Every structure is written in structure tokens, then in C-alpha cells.
Amino acid sequence: MTPDLDSRIGASLTLLEDFLARGRAQIPHDARLLAMAYDGVAEFSLGGKHLRSRLVHISAGDVAGEGLQAATVFGACVDLLHGAFLIHDDIIDRDDLRRGRPTIHAAVRDEYGDAHLGTSLAIVAGDLGINGALQLLLTSDLADDVVRRGMRLLSSAAHETITGEILDIAHLVEPDPDLEQVRLSNHLKTSEYSFGTPLKLGALAAGRDPASMKPIAHALGNAYQAADDIAGAVGDSEVTGKQTAGDVVNRRATLVTMRMDPEQPTDPQALAGIIRDVIAEGDSHLADARRLIDETDLAPGIRENLHHITNRIEGMLRTHA
């Protein structure tokens, strides 16, 4: 199914690119900042690995006609939503690099010499992407009931992600956040929109019950977040495309940093033990994911591709070990 899967992801990206191009075509020639906002949204949503649109098409399985059309639209929506969240996340995390290139707020700040201008533009650029994901679905040719159910999933994902980000920000001022609080904010801000929503949208496109994908998504999302937290604490910028050890430098509360000694955060022996603990936590979630994938009533192609995703996350867990 992989060659067909890649072509279907490509169709979602083409749809997304055309949607953004129509919006950019309406920009006056002298509106430099508006053009930078559209270009930034396009770069963030059209670049990367497209895990979320891939999950939509994996979950949809062997569909055609209206089902394929729905999966194509949903795939474009989740990649656009992801790009928007990345733009906002980079402001919150004070990251000047994303995929080895300047983030929107950093690019505008450096061009105009005004940090507040950079932050302001990046905020509304992210808003542009969030609204665009909803608008893309609303203006599609999908049946009204499919649009309504898809809109419910997308808007719920946005709400959970925003709530999770607020909780994550709160960790900076709380006197002593614990690991369970970090796990909760991780789940809300990442697991649902990165795994839950794409897998449920794919099931919706195929006419299956989206709720059946929720446990699998939860397990995969938790494992993915463990891998991401390791990369954020010890990953090198040449590999991650972001600031080296950015989570440590910027005092973010993650599965890794919460286990560190504040007096000696980079002690090699202690850090190695922490990474092993977080890998073990991720492995536990992957074991749950594999069991759930095998136990859930899924077509063989869907099951096989979900196992491929599980194996990829397992590799990510050990990239920086």
C-alpha cells in the first residue's frame, strides 16, 4: 500500500498548496508582512514529514470515490492545522529555528529589527493557519454531514491543543509541577491532534466508527511525545533542526527535564539513566499500541501501516540515546 499511500498524501498536499495559493493571490503587491505570513504558513504546513496526513490515509485504508475525496481533504486540513500550531509553539518555546530555518517570528524580527513585530505577525500567521484548516473543510465539496462531523473533530483537536499549551505554559510558574501534570499537558497538546484526530478522520472518511481508533492513537501519541522530549533535551540542532538542548535551556517541563537535577542538569551519568527511563516509558506505550492494533478490527493494510508507524516511533525513541 505504500506507493499508493505516498501518492494520496501528495494529493492532500496539492490540495493544500492550491488552497494557500488562492489566498496568497489576493494579497496586494505592497503587503510585505501579509505575504510573509502566507509564506510562513505554507512553509510550515507543506514542509516536514507529513505524519498527520499519512495517518489520515492509513486509517482510511482502501477507499475510493467520496471516501478518497474525504481522506484527501482531511489530510490537507490536519497538515495545515499542524503548521499553524508549530508557528505558535515556536513563539511560546522561544525557538528561532525550525527544520534548520528561521521561524516566522525570528525572520520578521531580523528583517525589521523589531522583536514585538515578529511575535505579532507570527501570532496572526498561526491564527491564519488554524482558521484556514476549518475554512478548507467548509469550502470543500464533501457532503454536509461529513463536513459537520469532520469539523467537530478538528475543532475539538484545536481546543484540546490550546488547553494543553496553556497547561504547559503554567508549568513555568508552578512551584513544583509533577510528571503526571506534564503527561497530561503532553497528551492534550500533542497526542490528540497529532494522532487521535488524523486516525479518527481517516476512519470517518472510510465510514467506520472513529472512536475505535482512539486507544491506538493515545498509545502512539504518548510514545511519540516521549521520543520528542528526548530530542528536545539532548538532540543536536543538525539532527532536530531546532536549538540544541532547547528544552533544558528554556526550562521547559518535559518527561526528561522533570527528572533532571536542577543543580546538575547535564551530568552525563544521570542523564543517561534519565534517557533510559524515558525510552522505557515510550516502549511501554508502544507495546500497548501494538497490542491494540492487533486486537482492533482493522483491514490488513491498515494494521500493517500502523505497525510501520509504531516501528518508526521506536526508532525515534533511540535516535539520541
C-alpha positions, -999 to 999 in steps of 0.1 A, spaced: 0 0 0 30 24 5 33 37 -31 -4 44 -32 -2 59 3 26 83 -8 5 94 -39 -25 100 -17 -5 122 7 8 140 -23 -28 147 -34 -36 162 0 -5 184 -2 -15 196 -37 -50 205 -24 -34 224 5 -9 241 -17 -37 253 -41 -58 265 -12 -30 286 2 -20 299 -33 -56 312 -38 -53 331 -5 -19 345 -14 -31 356 -48 -54 381 -32 -26 399 -15 -18 434 -27 17 437 -42 30 460 -15 17 440 15 51 425 25 41 413 60 9 397 48 29 379 22 54 368 49 25 354 69 11 333 40 46 322 30 53 311 66 21 292 69 28 274 36 64 266 46 54 252 79 24 231 67 38 219 33 72 210 48 82 183 72 73 146 72 35 149 69 29 123 97 -6 136 103 -19 134 67 -2 100 65 -22 88 95 -54 100 79 -48 80 48 -35 49 67 -67 49 88 -89 54 58 -75 23 42 -85 12 7 -111 38 -2 -123 53 -34 -148 79 -47 -162 100 -19 -142 82 7 -110 90 -10 -121 126 -16 -128 129 22 -94 115 32 -77 139 8 -94 169 22 -89 157 58 -52 151 51 -48 187 39 -67 200 69 -45 182 96 -13 193 79 -24 229 78 -35 227 114 -2 213 124 17 240 106 -3 267 125 4 250 159 41 249 151 41 286 144 25 294 178 46 267 196 79 284 184 68 317 200 59 300 233 91 280 233 113 309 221 127 288 193 143 307 165 149 276 143 125 251 129 137 224 104 170 243 103 154 276 91 144 307 109 109 306 125 84 333 114 88 355 144 126 353 141 126 360 104 104 391 108 123 403 138 156 401 120 144 417 88 127 447 106 148 448 138 116 446 159 110 416 181 75 426 190 66 429 153 80 394 147 59 380 176 28 398 165 30 386 129 37 350 139 6 350 162 -17 361 135 0 338 109 -7 309 132 -43 321 135 -45 323 97 -35 286 96 -60 274 122 -88 292 105 -76 281 72 -78 244 82 -115 249 91 -122 270 60 -106 244 38 -130 218 51 -161 241 50 -154 251 14 -148 216 2 -173 196 -19 -178 169 8 -213 160 19 -227 183 46 -228 155 73 -192 146 66 -182 182 69 -200 186 101 -185 155 117 -151 164 104 -154 200 117 -164 186 151 -132 165 152 -109 194 140 -124 220 164 -121 196 193 -85 189 185 -78 227 184 -95 232 217 -75 203 234 -42 215 219 -48 251 231 -57 238 266 -26 217 267 -4 246 257 -19 267 285 -11 239 310 24 237 295 30 274 300 17 272 335 45 247 344 69 277 341 54 294 371 41 265 391 64 259 421 66 221 416 48 206 386 50 168 387 53 142 359 16 134 358 9 171 351 35 170 323 20 138 309 -15 154 309 -3 186 291 17 165 266 -14 144 258 -36 174 253 -12 195 233 2 167 211 -14 133 212 -49 142 202 -42 165 172 -12 145 160 -26 110 163 -62 109 176 -77 134 152 -59 121 120 -68 85 128 -104 93 136 -108 115 105 -94 86 84 -120 62 99 -147 88 92 -137 90 56 -140 52 53 -174 52 70 -161 34 102 -166 44 138 -139 70 146 -140 60 183 -123 27 176 -91 45 167 -89 65 200 -70 39 222 -44 33 194 -39 70 190 -35 76 227 -7 49 229 11 61 198 8 98 209 23 91 243 53 72 228 58 99 202 59 126 229 85 106 249 107 105 218 101 142 211 110 151 247 143 132 244 151 151 212 142 184 228 166 178 258 196 161 242 192 163 204 217 182 183 203 210 161 218 194 130 195 164 136 164 181 151 165 213 131 159 232 164 180 247 191 203 222 207 190 211 241 164 238 238 141 223 265 169 225 290 180 260 281 145 274 281 134 255 313 105 236 297 88 209 318 91 176 299 94 139 306 132 144 305 138 177 322 114 169 351 137 140 360 169 162 360 187 175 390 184 214 387 219 217 401 235 193 376 211 190 346 238 178 322 256 153 344 264 125 319 258 95 341 225 108 355 214 120 320 220 85 305 198 70 332 171 95 326 171 88 289 168 51 296 138 57 318 120 78 292 128 53 265 113 26 288 82 47 292 79 51 255 84 14 249 56 6 273 32 28 252 45 12 220 37 -23 235 2 -11 242 -1 3 207 10 -30 190 -15 -50 211 -43 -26 203 -35 -26 166 -37 -64 166 -68 -66 186 -89 -39 168 -110 -50 139 -89 -34 110 -82 -43 74 -48 -59 70 -34 -30 51 -44 -5 79 -29 -28 105 4 -32 86 8 5 81 0 13 117 28 -11 127 51 7 103 43 39 122 49 22 155 83 10 143 92 45 132 84 59 166 105 31 182 134 43 161 129 79 171 130 69 208 165 56 203 179 83 179 195 104 207 202 76 232 
